[in-house]
Amino acid sequence: MRLWRVVMMLAGASVLVPFAGFTTYTLGRARRSPRPGADVVVVLGCRLRGDRVSPMLARRLNRALDVVRAEPGRTPLLVVSGGQSGRDPVPEAAAMAEYLVAQGIPADGIVAESYSHNTEENLRYTAEELLRRGIDPRSARITVVTSDFHVLRTRRLARGQGLRAQVAGARTTRLLTRKSFLREFVAVLATPGRRG
């Protein structure tokens, strides 16, 4: 019985220690202020509430507004990225653009990418939108804004697509923190490619 207990403790530690490291590293990276000089700020979508942004998505958009307003004497192009799920009456990008306009961002300074359904597509379709506007996504300075738990995987996927992107994270509400970080930890382990 003792041996079984030791095995279970070791198994638990082999999961908890990497999870704690992942959480600490991710939070440290997410909360860091992005370097100024972004040409483009991209906000990744997430679930809506009807045709309005959810509280989590509002946090991402507010963090993006902070990033844009911190740019000295320049206004980067804002890209909102998110398609329409079967349960949403509008694409995420449409609700996001409406939210930003209500916060004082001119509509002509926002690009809505409304076809993507996951992070990899967010980044790929955003790169295509930039190319259509004469911006080379591989040389442009891009800041991607997502939720704090999602920063590490987003960074890895951006690098995998050759984007010179830094990633900023919006805080997750305490109620969702444990579940979100645990789910993302599993997703990071399952995502192929370079770590970090």
Secondary structure, DSSP 4 states (H G I P E B T S, - for coil): -HHHHHHHHHHHHHHHHHHHHHHHHHHHHHHSPPPS--SEEEEE---EETTEE-HHHHHHHHHHHHHHHTSTT--PEEEEE----TT-SS-HHHHHHHHHHHTT--GGGEEEE----SHHHHHHHHHHHHHHTT--TTTS-EEEEEEGGGHHHHHHHHHHTT--EEEEEEPPPHHHHHHHHHHHHHHHHHS-S---
